[in-house]
Amino acid sequence: MRDLKVLLSSMIALLLLGGAAAYAQDEAIKVEVDKITCREMLKMASDEREFTLIFMHGFISGKKGELLFDGPALTEDTDQILDACIGGPDETLLAVFEKVRG
């Protein structure tokens, strides 16, 4: 439960601070979610990787119309996603998420 609280706190901080920093730079950052490879995600700095994983979980949950946040299940899914990405770094992150969470 502690890990979930830390993860949620980190997500909120990243959203608030990251969003403010992006606007302050007057430069829009655009990312094509279906183009991110596992290799790119694995090479990200830890805070950027965590934000990306959280975003992708939200993206998949939204596509599935899920309204329940099951922290332990998402933690297990994240472990499977990371293992799959390590084993297949050229796969797109979205494809791996869809396989694991699909």
C-alpha positions in Angstrom: 0.0 0.0 0.0 2.9 2.3 0.8 4.3 1.8 -2.8 0.9 2.8 -4.2 0.8 6.0 -2.2 4.3 6.9 -3.3 3.4 6.1 -6.9 0.2 8.2 -6.7 2.0 11.1 -5.0 4.8 11.0 -7.6 2.2 11.0 -10.4 0.5 14.1 -9.0 3.7 15.9 -8.5 4.9 15.1 -12.0 1.7 16.2 -13.5 1.7 19.5 -11.7 5.4 20.3 -11.9 5.9 18.8 -15.4 2.9 20.5 -16.8 4.0 23.9 -15.4 7.5 23.5 -16.7 6.2 22.6 -20.2 4.0 25.7 -20.3 6.8 27.8 -19.0 9.0 26.8 -21.9 6.4 27.9 -24.4 7.1 24.7 -26.3 4.5 22.0 -26.7 5.7 18.5 -26.2 3.9 16.0 -28.4 4.3 12.3 -28.1 2.7 9.7 -30.3 1.6 7.1 -27.8 1.6 4.3 -30.3 5.2 5.0 -31.4 7.0 4.7 -28.1 9.2 1.5 -28.1 10.0 -0.5 -25.1 13.7 0.3 -25.6 12.8 4.1 -25.4 10.8 3.6 -22.3 13.5 1.5 -20.6 16.1 4.2 -21.4 14.0 7.0 -19.8 15.1 8.6 -16.6 13.2 6.9 -13.7 10.7 9.8 -13.2 9.9 10.0 -16.9 9.6 6.2 -17.1 7.2 6.2 -14.1 5.1 9.0 -15.6 5.0 7.1 -18.9 3.9 3.9 -17.3 1.2 5.7 -15.2 0.0 7.5 -18.3 -0.2 4.2 -20.3 -2.1 2.5 -17.5 -4.6 5.4 -17.5 -4.8 5.3 -21.3 -5.6 1.5 -21.4 -8.0 1.9 -18.5 -9.8 4.6 -20.4 -10.0 2.6 -23.6 -11.5 -0.3 -21.6 -13.9 2.0 -19.8 -12.5 0.9 -16.4 -13.5 2.9 -13.4 -11.8 0.7 -10.7 -8.3 1.4 -9.7 -6.8 -1.9 -8.4 -3.3 -1.0 -7.2 -2.0 -4.6 -6.6 -3.3 -5.7 -10.0 -1.6 -2.7 -11.8 1.6 -3.4 -9.9 1.6 -7.0 -11.2 0.7 -5.9 -14.7 3.6 -3.3 -14.6 6.0 -6.1 -13.6 4.8 -8.2 -16.6 5.1 -5.2 -18.9 8.6 -4.4 -17.8 9.6 -8.1 -18.2 8.0 -8.2 -21.7 9.8 -5.0 -22.7 13.2 -6.3 -21.5 12.6 -9.4 -23.6 11.3 -7.5 -26.6 12.8 -4.0 -26.6 11.7 -3.2 -30.2 8.0 -3.8 -29.5 5.9 -0.7 -29.0 4.9 0.0 -25.4 1.3 0.2 -26.4 1.3 -3.3 -27.9 2.8 -4.7 -24.8 0.3 -2.9 -22.6 -2.5 -4.2 -24.8 -1.2 -7.8 -24.5 -0.8 -7.6 -20.8 -3.9 -5.5 -19.9 -6.0 -6.4 -23.0 
